[in-house]
C-alpha cells in the first residue's frame, strides 16, 4: 500500500534534519504499535542515512556485528576495521558519520545491553557541538520510552532536543485508505474504523489478504473468526510486549473497564478488590502505557474511563472473558459476537461524529464532549441523563446538543423532542444561551431544520460522504 498522508509528521522530521546541520540533534518518535512509525521514518530517510533495528532476540555480539556491517556498507568503517564494544560503535558514529542514524525499537537495548544508555549520554555530552548528525530514536513500548528519556533518574534524561508522538490516523484519512482498497460504502468504512481505528497496519492486512472490495463481515471472518484467524493473538502479542510477565492485574483492570466499569470504585467492586490493591497498575495504564483514556464532561468535572485503543477494546469486550470458547470457535460465542457487532459500532460511531462536527457546523466551538448527570427530583432508577455530544462556544454563547443513532430511517422529530427535554438539565448560560440541536444517523425518515423554534441539523451517511469527498 502506498504511503498515506503524514504531512505534519514528515515536515517535523525534515525540520529536525535541517537543525542538525548546525548542531548535534536528537529526536524521539514514539507511539503505539501498528501506528506506522517505521514506515514514516523509512519514507523520510535518504540513501546515505543509517537505519538500525534493535533486535532484542540477538546477543550483543551479533547485533554489534550487524551494525558494523551497516557502517561498512556506508564506508564509515573500512573493511579491515572491527568493533568490539558499544563504546567503539558509538565513538565511530559520533566522530565519523554525517547524516541521520535511526535506532528503531530503541527500548530493546534494555534487554540487549543497558550500558548503551550511559554510553550514549557520554557521547551526547562530549559531542554537543557536532554538526551534521541527527540521532533518531523510535519506540513502540510507550511506557519504556517514557522511562528512558523522561525519567530524571535515567542517563538520557534531558538529552532529547525534540519528541514526536505518532497518533492513529483520523477518520477522514482512513476513508481515503478504504477507497484505495475498493471499500467505498460509508457504513462499511465506519464499521471497520470502529474496530481498527486509525492504525494503518490493519488496513494493509486487508490488502495483504486480498480482501479488497470485501464487506466488513468477510474481513472479520478472516481476521477473527475462522481457524488460524490472522488477529487471533494480536492483542495478547502487543500487551505482552508492554507488560512482560506481570500482566495479570493489568488484564483484569482492562476486562473490568471493557465491561462498563468506568470509575475506579466500580472496577474495584467488579474485581472484588480494594482500590489500593491495584492503584499502581491503574495509574500506569493511564499515564505510562496510554491504554486507558479519561473522558471528561463537556460541562462539569466528572470523568469516565475507557480503553483508548479500538482493537484492544473490541478484544476485551468480546473475547477476553470467554477466551476458551473462542479458542474452540464455539458457534454460540461467535454468533453472539456477530449479533452484537452492530450495537458495538453504534457506540463507536459517536467518536466519528465528534471528529466530523467542525466540518459540518456553521459556527466555531471551543469545547466538545459528552455530557451526563443527574435529573433533579427524579426516581432513583430514572435520575440519570446522557447526551452523546455537546459543543459550545463561550464567545458567542452558542451550544449544540447532539445525539448519534447507528440506525436507518430514524424518527427525527421524536428524537429531537427527547433531546430538547434533556438539554434542560444542562446548566450553562441558562439565561441567554443560543441553542441548536443535531442528529447523526445512517438515514432518516425525514429531515427537518427546525422544531419548537429551535435550529435542527440532520446528518446521515450521505452527508458524511459528501463532506469527505
C-alpha positions in Angstrom: 0.0 0.0 0.0 1.3 3.4 -0.8 2.4 5.7 2.0 -0.6 7.7 3.3 -0.7 11.3 4.4 1.6 12.1 7.3 2.4 15.6 6.1 2.8 17.3 9.5 4.9 14.5 10.9 7.1 14.3 7.8 7.6 18.1 8.0 8.6 17.8 11.6 11.3 15.2 10.8 12.6 17.4 7.9 12.8 20.4 10.1 14.8 18.4 12.7 17.2 17.3 10.0 17.9 20.9 8.9 18.5 21.8 12.6 21.2 19.1 12.8 23.2 20.9 10.1 24.4 23.4 12.8 24.4 21.3 15.9 24.0 17.7 17.1 20.3 17.0 17.1 18.3 14.2 18.7 14.6 13.3 18.1 12.5 10.6 19.7 9.5 9.3 17.7 7.1 7.2 19.7 3.6 5.8 19.6 1.6 2.6 19.8 2.5 -0.5 17.8 0.9 -0.7 14.3 0.5 3.0 14.0 3.1 3.3 11.2 6.2 4.8 12.9 8.7 2.7 11.0 7.1 3.4 7.6 7.1 7.1 8.3 10.7 7.1 9.3 11.8 5.0 6.3 10.0 7.3 4.0 11.9 10.2 5.5 15.4 8.7 5.1 17.9 9.5 2.3 20.1 7.0 0.6 23.1 7.5 2.9 21.2 7.6 6.2 21.6 4.7 8.6 18.8 2.5 9.9 19.4 0.2 12.9 16.7 -2.1 14.2 17.4 -3.0 17.8 16.5 -6.8 17.8 16.1 -7.9 21.4 16.4 -11.5 20.4 20.0 -11.1 19.3 23.1 -11.2 21.5 25.2 -8.0 21.9 27.9 -9.6 19.8 25.5 -10.5 17.0 23.8 -7.1 17.0 27.1 -5.3 17.1 28.4 -7.3 14.1 25.2 -6.4 12.2 25.7 -2.7 12.9 29.4 -3.0 12.0 28.4 -4.3 8.6 25.9 -1.4 8.1 28.7 1.1 8.8 31.0 -0.6 6.3 28.2 -0.6 3.7 28.2 3.3 4.0 32.0 3.5 4.0 32.0 4.8 7.6 34.3 1.8 8.5 36.9 0.3 6.4 36.8 -3.4 5.5 39.7 -4.2 7.9 38.2 -2.5 10.9 36.1 -4.2 13.5 34.0 -3.1 16.5 34.5 -5.0 19.8 32.2 -2.9 22.1 29.3 -0.5 22.1 31.9 2.2 23.1 33.7 1.5 19.8 30.5 1.7 17.8 29.2 5.0 19.2 32.7 6.6 19.1 32.8 5.9 15.3 29.2 7.1 14.8 29.7 10.4 16.7 33.1 11.2 15.2 32.9 9.9 11.6 29.3 9.8 10.4 27.3 12.6 8.8 23.6 12.1 8.3 20.7 10.6 10.2 21.2 7.5 12.4 17.9 5.8 13.3 17.5 3.3 16.2 14.2 1.6 15.8 12.6 -0.1 18.8 15.3 1.7 20.9 13.9 0.5 24.2 15.0 -3.1 23.3 18.5 -2.1 24.5 17.1 -2.8 27.9 17.3 -6.4 27.0 20.4 -6.4 24.8 22.7 -4.2 26.9 21.6 -1.5 29.3 25.1 0.0 29.3 24.2 1.6 25.9 22.2 4.3 27.6 25.1 5.6 29.7 27.5 5.4 26.7 25.1 7.5 24.6 24.8 10.0 27.5 28.5 10.4 27.5 28.7 10.9 23.7 25.9 13.4 23.7 27.7 15.5 26.2 31.1 15.1 24.6 29.9 16.0 21.1 27.2 18.6 21.8 28.6 21.0 19.2 29.0 18.3 16.5 27.4 19.3 13.2 25.5 17.3 10.5 24.5 14.4 12.8 20.9 13.6 13.9 20.1 10.7 16.2 16.6 9.5 15.7 15.2 7.1 18.3 11.9 5.2 17.7 9.9 3.1 20.1 6.6 1.2 20.4 6.7 0.3 24.1 5.4 3.7 25.2 5.9 3.2 28.9 9.6 2.2 28.4 10.3 5.0 26.0 8.9 7.5 28.5 11.1 6.0 31.3 14.3 6.1 29.2 14.0 9.7 28.1 11.7 11.5 30.5 12.6 9.9 33.9 15.0 12.2 35.8 16.8 9.1 37.2 17.7 7.8 33.7 21.0 8.6 31.9 19.3 10.0 28.8 17.0 12.4 30.6 17.4 15.9 29.1 19.3 14.6 26.1 16.5 14.9 23.6 16.1 18.1 21.5 12.6 17.1 20.2 10.0 14.4 20.7 7.1 13.5 18.5 4.2 11.2 19.4 2.7 9.4 16.4 -1.0 9.0 16.8 -3.5 6.9 14.9 -4.9 8.4 11.6 -8.1 10.4 11.9 -11.3 9.0 10.3 -11.1 11.2 7.2 -7.7 9.7 6.3 -9.0 6.1 6.9 -11.8 6.9 4.4 -9.1 7.6 1.8 -7.3 4.3 2.6 -10.6 2.3 2.4 -11.4 3.8 -1.0 -8.0 2.7 -2.3 -9.0 -0.8 -1.0 -12.2 -0.6 -3.1 -14.3 -0.3 0.1 -16.5 2.7 -0.7 -19.7 2.3 1.3 -19.6 4.8 4.2 -21.4 2.3 6.5 -18.6 -0.3 5.8 -15.9 2.2 6.5 -17.5 3.3 9.8 -17.7 -0.4 10.8 -14.0 -1.1 10.0 -12.9 2.1 11.7 -14.8 1.1 14.9 -12.7 -2.0 15.2 -9.3 -0.9 13.7 -9.3 2.8 14.4 -6.6 4.8 12.6 -3.9 2.0 12.7 -2.5 1.6 9.2 -1.3 -1.9 9.8 -4.8 -3.4 9.9 -5.8 -1.8 6.6 -2.5 -3.0 5.0 -3.5 -6.5 6.1 -6.7 -6.2 4.1 -4.6 -5.7 1.1 -2.2 -8.5 2.0 -5.0 -11.0 2.4 -6.5 -9.9 -0.9 -9.7 -8.7 0.8 -10.0 -5.6 -1.3 -13.6 -4.7 -2.0 -14.9 -7.2 0.6 -17.5 -6.2 3.2 -16.6 -6.0 6.9 -18.3 -9.3 7.7 -16.0 -11.1 5.3 -12.9 -9.3 6.6 -13.7 -10.0 10.2 -14.3 -13.7 9.3 -10.7 -13.9 8.1 -9.2 -11.7 10.8 -11.1 -13.1 13.9 -13.5 -16.0 13.4 -12.1 -18.7 11.1 -9.5 -21.2 12.2 -6.0 -19.7 12.4 -7.5 -16.2 12.2 -5.0 -13.5 11.4 -5.5 -11.4 14.5 -6.4 -14.2 16.9 -3.4 -13.3 19.2 -2.8 -9.7 18.1 -3.9 -8.0 21.3 -2.1 -10.6 23.5 1.1 -10.1 21.5 1.0 -6.3 21.8 0.2 -6.3 25.5 2.9 -9.0 26.3 5.4 -6.6 24.8 4.2 -3.8 27.1 3.5 -5.7 30.3 6.0 -8.5 30.1 5.4 -11.3 32.7 3.4 -9.1 35.1 0.3 -8.8 33.0 -2.4 -10.4 35.2 -3.6 -7.4 37.1 -3.5 -5.2 34.0 -5.7 -7.7 32.1 -8.2 -7.8 35.0 -8.5 -4.0 35.0 -8.9 -3.8 31.2 -11.5 -6.6 31.3 -13.4 -4.7 34.0 -13.4 -1.4 32.1 -14.5 -3.0 28.9 -17.5 -4.5 30.8 -18.7 -1.0 31.5 -17.0 -0.2 34.8 -15.9 3.3 34.1 -14.8 4.5 37.6 -12.1 3.2 39.8 -14.6 2.3 42.5 -16.7 0.3 40.0 -13.5 -1.6 38.9 -12.7 -2.4 42.5 -16.2 -3.7 43.1 -16.2 -5.8 39.8 -12.8 -7.3 40.8 -13.7 -7.8 44.4 -10.6 -5.9 45.5 -9.7 -2.8 47.4 -8.8 0.2 45.2 -5.4 0.5 46.8 -4.5 -3.1 45.7 -4.3 -2.0 42.0 -3.8 1.8 42.2 -0.2 1.5 40.8 -1.3 -0.6 37.8 -4.3 1.7 37.2 -2.0 4.8 37.2 0.4 3.1 34.8 -2.4 2.1 32.3 -3.5 5.8 32.2 -0.2 7.7 32.4 2.5 5.2 31.5 1.1 2.8 28.8 -1.6 5.2 27.5 -4.0 2.4 27.1 -6.8 3.7 29.4 -8.1 7.1 28.5 -10.1 9.6 30.6 -13.3 11.0 29.1 -14.4 14.4 30.6 -17.7 16.1 30.6 -18.2 19.0 28.2 -19.6 20.9 31.1 -18.6 19.9 34.6 -15.7 17.9 36.2 -16.9 14.3 36.2 -14.8 11.8 34.3 -15.2 8.2 32.9 -12.5 5.7 31.9 -12.4 3.9 28.6 -9.9 1.7 26.7 -8.3 4.1 24.3 -7.3 1.5 21.6 -10.1 0.3 19.4 -8.9 -3.2 18.7 -8.0 -3.8 22.4 -11.4 -2.5 23.4 -13.1 -4.9 20.9 -11.0 -7.9 22.1 -11.6 -7.3 25.8 -15.3 -6.6 25.2 -16.0 -9.8 23.2 -13.1 -12.3 23.6 -11.2 -11.9 26.9 -13.9 -13.3 29.2 -14.7 -16.2 27.0 -11.2 -17.0 25.6 -11.5 -20.8 26.0 -14.8 -20.8 24.0 -13.2 -18.5 21.4 -10.1 -20.8 21.0 -12.5 -23.7 20.3 -14.5 -21.4 18.0 -17.8 -22.4 19.7 -20.7 -21.3 17.5 -22.7 -19.8 20.4 -19.9 -17.3 21.1 -19.1 -16.5 17.5 -22.8 -15.9 16.7 -23.2 -13.8 19.9 -20.3 -11.5 18.8 -21.7 -11.1 15.3 -25.2 -10.3 16.6 -23.8 -7.6 18.9 -21.4 -6.1 16.5 -23.8 -3.5 15.1 -24.6 -2.2 18.6 -20.9 -2.0 19.3 -20.3 0.0 16.1 -23.1 2.3 17.2 -21.3 3.2 20.4 -18.1 3.9 18.4 -20.0 6.0 15.8 -20.1 8.8 18.4 -16.4 9.4 18.1 -16.6 9.8 14.3 -19.4 12.3 14.7 -17.3 14.4 17.1 -14.5 14.4 14.6 -16.8 15.5 11.8 -18.6 18.3 13.6 -16.1 21.1 12.7 -16.6 20.2 9.0 -20.4 20.3 9.3 -21.3 23.1 11.6 -21.6 26.8 10.5 -20.2 28.0 13.8 -16.9 27.5 15.7 -16.8 26.0 19.1 -14.2 25.8 21.9 -15.4 22.8 23.8 -16.8 19.5 22.6 -17.5 16.3 24.5 -20.0 14.0 26.2 -22.4 15.1 28.9 -24.1 13.2 31.6 -25.5 13.9 35.1 -28.5 13.6 37.4 -32.1 14.5 36.7 -33.4 16.7 39.6 -36.3 15.3 41.6 -36.5 12.1 39.5 -36.9 8.5 40.9 -33.5 6.7 41.5 -34.0 4.4 38.6 -34.6 7.4 36.2 -32.4 10.1 37.7 -29.6 9.9 35.1 -29.4 11.6 31.7 -26.9 11.3 29.0 -26.3 13.4 25.9 -23.9 12.0 23.2 -22.2 15.2 22.2 -22.3 18.8 23.4 -20.4 21.5 21.5 -20.3 25.1 22.8 -18.8 28.5 22.2 -18.1 30.7 25.2 -17.6 33.7 23.0 -21.0 33.5 21.2 -22.8 31.6 24.0 -23.9 29.1 21.3 -24.5 25.5 22.4 -25.3 22.4 20.3 -26.9 19.3 21.7 -26.3 16.2 19.6 -27.4 12.5 19.5 -25.9 9.8 17.4 -28.0 6.8 16.2 -26.4 4.0 14.2 -29.8 3.2 12.7 -31.7 3.6 9.4 -34.9 5.6 8.9 -34.6 7.5 12.2 -37.7 9.3 13.6 -36.2 12.8 13.6 -39.0 14.7 15.4 -39.3 12.1 18.2 -35.5 12.2 18.9 -35.2 15.9 18.8 -38.1 16.4 21.3 -36.3 14.0 23.6 -33.0 15.9 23.2 -34.7 19.2 23.9 -36.1 17.8 27.1 -32.6 16.5 28.2 -31.0 19.8 27.3 -33.0 21.5 30.1 -30.8 19.6 32.7 -27.6 21.1 31.4 -26.7 24.2 33.4 -24.7 26.5 31.2 -25.5 30.2 30.4 -29.2 29.4 31.0 -30.4 32.9 30.7 -29.1 33.9 27.2 -27.6 30.8 25.5 -28.4 30.2 21.8 -29.4 26.5 21.4 -29.3 24.3 18.4 -29.8 20.5 18.0 -28.3 17.9 15.8 -28.8 14.2 14.9 -26.4 11.8 13.2 -27.8 8.6 11.8 -27.4 6.1 8.9 -30.5 7.6 7.4 -33.7 9.5 8.4 -37.4 9.0 7.8 -37.4 12.7 7.1 -35.0 15.6 7.7 -36.1 18.8 9.4 -34.3 22.0 10.0 -36.4 23.5 12.8 -38.6 22.2 15.7 -40.2 24.2 18.5 -38.4 27.3 17.3 -35.0 25.6 17.6 -32.5 25.1 14.8 -32.0 21.5 13.9 -29.3 19.8 11.9 -29.6 16.2 10.4 -26.5 14.5 9.1 -26.7 11.0 7.6 -24.0 8.8 5.9 -24.5 10.6 2.6 -23.7 13.9 4.2 -20.5 12.4 5.7 -19.6 11.1 2.3 -20.1 14.5 0.6 -18.0 16.3 3.2 -15.2 13.8 2.8 -15.0 13.7 -1.0 
